[in-house]
Amino acid sequence: MTGICDNYLGAFAVSLRASLAQMGWLMAAPQLAGALFQLLSVWLCPRFSRRRAIVTGVVMQALAVLGMAGIALSRPDNAVTWLIGFAILYQASANFVQPQWRGWMGSVVPPRRRGAFFAGRTRLTMITSFTVFAGGGALLGLFQRYELAWLCFGGLFLLAAVGRGTSAHQLRHMHDPDHSGERAAISFTTTLSRVREAFRDKTFYQYSLFIAGMQSAVAISAPFFSVYMLRDLNFTYWQFAANTGVAILTQFFTLSVWGRICDRWGNRWVMVSSSLLLPVVPALWLVSSDFGYLLLVQVLSGLAWGGFTLSTANYLYDLRPPRADFASYAAVQSSLGAVGIFCGALFGGYLAGHLAELAAWLPASWQPLHPVVLIFLVSGLLRGIILAWFIPRSVELRVRQHPDLLQVVYRISRFTPGAGIVLDWLTVTRKRRD
């Protein structure tokens, strides 16, 4: 389901002739809803059956994707508005499930097997999601020749809905050994008080502003890469899939390399080094529209985001207050980032509605063929400003039991436009000694 919904939602909106402002809302509104529902889940679900909460959330996800399929097949006049509504439901349900699923798997899988289990599951999820994504691109390209892309979108979303419905059925019959709801609720309350105190710490405060600011700057341009490729450059769907897939594959295959570099040089060094590439990537899209060139740009993008994603996740683990529940702490940090994405996407939508005024600032010889690339330039400039503010203030933390890639286990929770893989912390396990 992730391989279809996360990667093709923007392309589907373009096929529905969504305006640039609507593309901004399509990214902004679901992110904010997801942030709120993740916090709601951590606070509310310990008071109810965890399995019932998870199954309910998964069913709602399936219904949201089924609604997207209905839009593709019926093509109503207000299709984009409906799509934004279903995207909100999809993200809200996904984020509502996420903290509870992590706790459930932690109580089912023995501690000594968690590392191997979750690492294997992450690889399987990545392979499956990418295979579905690549297959979807090939099918869309084929159906596009006969002007039946709408039918293919409907079939892909139906497939995703069936897959999620099957997951709900399987989860409904799984054993949940944990019934310590009251203790979990108290733990979250305690963690929130520690998080409030943590904001008084200068290092954490500056780190939080940096992450939220960078995610906001990325969100300014992220919704419009699909528009640029499919509408302005007239890429086929398989070209779109190849461009997106190269970045994802590069990011996935370099995660272990970045993990070893984090161990050797520290998370700050990797975080700063990879961040230096982030302002450059959107600017490179202005150089050429050649398909092969943009593939190379995406390789660089995947390399940069692989290091940034892993190092910032590890940095957060080191930065959290002592004895704080990391699951709740990560949920709060994720919510801050989502608010940043919401603001950035709305600002990007505003810029998209004023591209003519933005282009008027440039000399006649600098006028771009496709004005939407000016949003990429603004995003890159803001990334650079945020980075210039953070680098002198960042410090290498004193690691409390260094969490390399084999100790802090992550899962690939979703794919996002512009940033690729999003990692979600799962558990901390001891590194196996040979």
C-alpha positions in Angstrom: 0.0 0.0 0.0 2.8 2.4 0.9 4.5 1.9 -2.5 1.3 3.0 -4.3 -0.3 5.7 -2.1 2.8 7.6 -0.9 4.5 7.7 -4.3 1.6 8.1 -6.7 -0.7 10.4 -4.8 0.9 13.5 -6.4 0.9 12.0 -9.8 -2.8 11.1 -9.4 -3.6 14.7 -8.4 -1.8 15.9 -11.5 -3.9 13.6 -13.7 -7.0 15.2 -12.0 -5.7 18.6 -13.2 -5.1 19.8 -9.6 -4.0 23.5 -9.4 -0.7 24.4 -7.8 -2.5 25.7 -4.8 -4.4 22.4 -4.4 -1.1 20.5 -4.7 0.1 22.5 -1.7 -3.0 21.6 0.3 -2.7 18.0 -0.7 0.6 17.8 1.2 -0.1 20.3 4.0 -3.5 19.2 5.4 -2.8 15.5 5.7 0.6 16.1 7.5 -1.1 18.3 10.1 -3.9 15.8 10.7 -1.3 13.0 11.0 0.6 14.9 13.6 -2.4 15.6 15.7 -3.7 12.0 15.5 -0.3 10.6 16.4 -0.3 12.5 19.7 -3.9 11.6 20.2 -3.0 7.9 19.8 -0.2 8.0 22.3 -2.5 9.7 24.9 -5.8 8.0 24.2 -5.1 4.4 23.1 -3.6 3.2 26.5 -7.1 3.6 27.9 -8.6 1.1 25.3 -7.8 -2.2 23.7 -4.6 -1.7 21.7 -5.5 -4.3 19.1 -9.0 -2.8 18.5 -7.4 0.6 18.1 -4.9 -0.7 15.6 -7.5 -2.7 13.6 -9.8 0.3 13.5 -7.1 2.6 12.2 -6.1 0.1 9.5 -9.7 -0.3 8.4 -10.0 3.4 8.1 -6.8 3.5 6.0 -8.3 0.9 3.7 -11.5 2.9 3.3 -9.5 6.0 2.5 -7.7 4.3 -0.3 -10.9 2.7 -1.5 -12.3 6.2 -1.7 -9.3 7.2 -3.8 -10.1 4.4 -6.2 -13.7 5.6 -6.4 -12.4 9.0 -7.4 -10.2 7.5 -10.1 -13.0 5.5 -11.6 -15.9 8.0 -11.3 -13.9 11.2 -11.9 -16.4 13.6 -10.2 -16.2 17.4 -10.8 -14.7 18.1 -7.4 -12.3 15.2 -7.5 -9.3 17.1 -6.1 -11.3 18.2 -3.0 -12.4 14.7 -2.4 -8.8 13.5 -2.8 -7.5 15.9 -0.2 -10.2 14.7 2.2 -9.3 11.0 1.7 -5.6 11.9 2.0 -6.3 13.5 5.4 -8.1 10.4 6.5 -5.3 8.2 5.2 -2.5 10.1 7.0 -4.6 10.5 10.2 -5.3 6.8 10.4 -1.7 5.8 9.6 -0.3 8.1 12.3 -2.9 6.9 14.8 -1.8 3.3 14.3 2.0 3.9 14.3 2.8 4.3 18.1 0.5 1.5 19.1 1.8 -0.9 16.4 5.4 -0.2 17.6 4.4 -1.1 21.2 2.5 -4.2 20.1 5.4 -5.6 18.1 7.7 -4.8 21.0 5.6 -6.9 23.4 5.3 -9.8 20.9 8.9 -10.1 19.7 11.4 -11.3 22.3 14.1 -8.7 23.0 16.9 -11.0 21.8 15.2 -11.4 18.4 14.0 -7.8 17.8 17.1 -6.7 15.9 17.0 -9.6 13.4 13.2 -9.6 13.1 12.7 -5.9 12.5 15.8 -5.6 10.2 14.4 -8.5 8.1 10.9 -7.0 8.1 12.3 -3.6 7.0 14.1 -5.2 4.1 11.0 -7.2 3.1 8.8 -4.1 3.3 11.3 -2.1 1.2 11.6 -4.8 -1.5 7.8 -5.3 -1.7 7.0 -1.5 -1.7 9.5 -0.8 -4.4 8.4 -3.7 -6.5 4.8 -2.5 -6.4 5.9 1.0 -7.1 8.0 0.0 -10.1 5.2 -2.3 -11.4 2.7 0.5 -10.9 4.9 2.9 -13.0 5.2 0.3 -15.8 1.4 -0.3 -15.8 0.6 3.4 -15.8 3.0 3.9 -18.7 1.2 1.2 -20.6 -2.3 2.4 -19.9 -1.2 6.0 -20.7 -0.6 5.0 -24.3 -4.3 4.2 -24.6 -5.4 7.3 -22.5 -6.6 4.9 -19.8 -4.3 6.1 -16.9 -7.4 6.8 -14.8 -8.4 3.2 -15.0 -4.9 2.1 -13.9 -5.0 4.5 -11.0 -8.3 3.0 -9.9 -6.9 -0.5 -10.2 -3.8 0.4 -8.2 -5.7 2.0 -5.4 -8.2 -0.9 -5.3 -5.2 -3.3 -5.0 -3.8 -1.2 -2.1 -7.2 -1.1 -0.4 -7.5 -4.9 -0.6 -4.0 -5.3 0.8 -4.8 -3.1 3.7 -8.1 -4.8 4.3 -6.2 -8.1 4.4 -3.8 -6.7 6.9 -6.7 -5.6 9.1 -8.1 -9.2 9.0 -4.7 -10.7 10.0 -4.1 -8.1 12.8 -7.6 -8.8 14.2 -6.5 -12.4 14.9 -3.1 -11.6 16.4 -2.4 -12.1 20.1 -1.8 -8.9 22.2 -0.2 -9.8 25.5 0.0 -6.3 26.9 -2.9 -4.9 29.0 -1.0 -2.4 31.0 -3.0 0.6 29.8 -3.0 2.6 33.0 0.8 2.4 33.4 1.3 3.4 29.7 -0.9 6.5 30.2 1.0 7.6 33.2 4.3 7.1 31.4 3.2 9.4 28.6 2.1 12.1 31.0 5.5 11.9 32.7 7.3 12.0 29.3 5.4 15.1 28.2 6.5 16.9 31.3 10.1 15.9 30.6 9.7 17.1 27.0 8.5 20.5 28.2 11.6 20.7 30.4 13.8 19.5 27.5 12.8 22.6 25.5 14.7 24.6 28.1 17.8 22.8 27.0 19.5 25.0 24.4 20.8 22.1 22.3 17.5 20.4 22.0 15.7 23.6 21.3 18.1 24.5 18.5 17.9 21.0 17.1 14.1 21.0 17.0 14.1 24.4 15.2 16.6 23.0 12.7 14.6 19.9 11.9 11.2 21.6 11.7 12.7 24.4 9.7 14.4 22.1 7.2 11.3 20.0 6.8 9.3 23.2 6.2 11.8 24.4 3.6 11.6 21.0 1.8 7.8 21.1 1.9 7.8 24.3 0.0 8.9 22.6 -3.2 8.0 18.9 -2.6 4.4 19.0 -3.9 5.5 20.5 -7.2 8.1 18.0 -8.5 5.3 15.8 -9.7 3.7 18.8 -11.5 7.0 19.8 -13.1 7.8 16.3 -14.4 4.4 15.2 -15.6 2.8 18.5 -16.7 5.7 20.7 -17.7 8.3 18.2 -18.9 5.7 15.8 -20.2 7.5 12.8 -18.6 5.7 9.5 -19.1 4.7 7.6 -15.9 7.6 5.2 -16.2 10.0 8.1 -16.4 8.4 9.6 -13.4 8.7 6.3 -11.6 12.3 5.8 -12.6 13.2 9.3 -11.4 11.5 8.8 -8.0 12.8 5.2 -7.7 16.4 6.1 -8.2 16.4 8.4 -5.2 14.7 5.8 -3.0 17.0 3.0 -4.0 20.1 5.2 -3.5 18.8 6.2 0.0 18.1 2.6 1.0 21.4 1.1 -0.2 23.5 3.8 1.5 21.8 3.6 4.9 24.2 1.0 6.2 27.2 2.9 4.8 26.0 6.1 6.6 25.5 4.0 9.7 29.1 3.0 9.8 30.2 6.6 9.1 28.0 7.7 12.0 29.8 5.2 14.3 33.2 6.4 13.2 32.8 10.1 12.9 29.7 10.9 15.0 26.1 11.8 14.1 26.8 15.5 14.1 29.4 15.2 11.4 27.1 13.1 9.1 24.2 15.4 9.8 26.1 18.5 8.8 27.9 16.9 5.9 24.7 15.5 4.3 22.8 18.8 5.1 25.3 20.7 3.0 24.0 18.9 -0.1 20.3 19.6 0.6 20.2 23.3 -0.6 22.1 22.3 -3.7 19.7 19.5 -4.9 16.6 21.7 -5.8 18.9 24.2 -7.5 20.3 21.5 -9.8 16.8 21.0 -11.2 17.1 24.4 -12.8 20.2 23.5 -14.8 18.7 21.0 -17.3 15.5 19.2 -17.9 17.2 16.2 -19.5 15.9 12.9 -18.2 19.3 11.3 -17.7 20.7 14.4 -16.0 17.8 14.5 -13.5 18.4 10.8 -12.7 21.9 11.8 -11.6 20.5 14.6 -9.6 18.2 12.1 -7.8 21.2 9.9 -7.0 22.8 12.8 -5.3 19.5 13.6 -3.5 19.2 10.0 -2.3 22.7 10.1 -1.0 22.1 13.3 0.9 18.8 12.3 2.4 20.1 8.9 3.4 22.7 10.5 5.6 20.5 13.2 6.9 17.6 10.9 7.8 19.7 8.4 9.7 21.9 10.9 11.5 19.1 13.1 12.7 17.2 10.0 14.0 20.2 8.8 15.9 20.9 12.4 17.1 17.4 12.6 18.5 17.9 9.3 20.4 21.1 10.7 22.0 19.4 14.0 22.8 16.3 12.8 24.5 16.1 13.3 28.3 17.4 10.4 30.5 14.8 7.7 31.2 12.3 9.3 28.8 10.0 7.0 26.9 11.5 7.3 23.4 8.3 6.3 21.6 6.3 9.2 23.0 9.3 11.5 22.7 9.7 10.6 19.0 6.0 11.2 18.4 6.3 14.7 19.8 9.3 15.4 17.7 7.5 14.0 14.6 4.6 16.2 15.3 6.8 19.3 15.4 8.2 18.4 12.0 4.7 17.8 10.6 3.6 21.3 11.7 6.7 22.6 9.8 5.7 20.6 6.7 2.2 22.1 7.0 3.5 25.6 7.0 6.0 25.0 4.3 3.5 23.4 1.9 1.0 26.2 2.4 3.8 28.8 1.7 4.7 26.8 -1.4 1.1 26.9 -2.5 1.1 30.7 -2.0 4.2 31.1 -4.1 2.7 28.9 -6.8 -0.2 31.4 -7.1 2.2 34.3 -7.5 4.8 32.9 -9.9 4.3 35.7 -12.3 5.2 38.3 -9.7 8.1 36.1 -8.6 9.5 35.9 -12.1 9.2 39.7 -12.5 12.1 40.1 -10.1 14.4 38.4 -12.5 16.1 39.9 -15.5 14.6 39.1 -18.9 17.5 36.8 -19.8 17.0 34.8 -16.6 13.3 34.1 -17.1 12.7 30.3 -16.8 10.8 28.4 -19.4 8.8 26.8 -16.6 8.1 29.3 -13.7 7.4 26.5 -11.2 11.2 25.9 -10.9 11.4 29.2 -9.0 9.7 27.5 -6.1 12.6 25.0 -6.2 15.0 27.9 -6.0 13.3 29.5 -3.0 13.3 26.1 -1.2 17.0 25.7 -1.8 17.8 29.3 -0.5 15.7 28.7 2.6 17.5 25.4 3.2 20.8 27.2 3.0 19.8 29.9 5.4 18.5 27.4 8.0 21.7 25.3 7.6 23.9 28.4 8.0 22.1 29.2 11.3 22.4 25.7 12.7 25.9 24.6 11.9 27.7 27.0 14.3 25.3 26.1 17.0 25.4 22.3 16.6 27.4 20.2 19.0 28.5 16.5 19.0 26.6 14.9 21.8 28.1 12.6 24.4 26.6 9.3 23.4 25.0 7.3 26.1 25.4 3.7 24.6 26.0 4.5 21.0 23.0 3.5 18.8 24.5 2.4 15.5 22.2 1.1 12.7 22.2 -2.4 14.2 21.3 -1.2 17.7 18.6 1.3 17.1 16.2 -0.5 14.7 14.1 1.6 12.3 11.4 0.8 9.9 10.5 2.5 6.6 7.2 4.1 7.6 6.5 5.9 4.3 7.9 7.7 1.2 7.6 11.4 0.8 8.1 13.7 -2.2 11.4 15.5 -2.0 12.8 13.6 1.0 12.3 10.0 0.0 12.3 7.4 2.8 11.0 8.4 6.2 12.4 6.3 9.1 10.3 5.5 12.1 12.0 4.3 15.3 11.0 0.8 16.3 13.2 -0.5 19.2 16.6 -0.5 20.7 18.4 -3.8 20.9 21.8 -5.0 21.8 24.2 -5.4 19.0 25.1 -9.0 18.3 28.7 -9.8 19.1 30.5 -12.3 16.8 
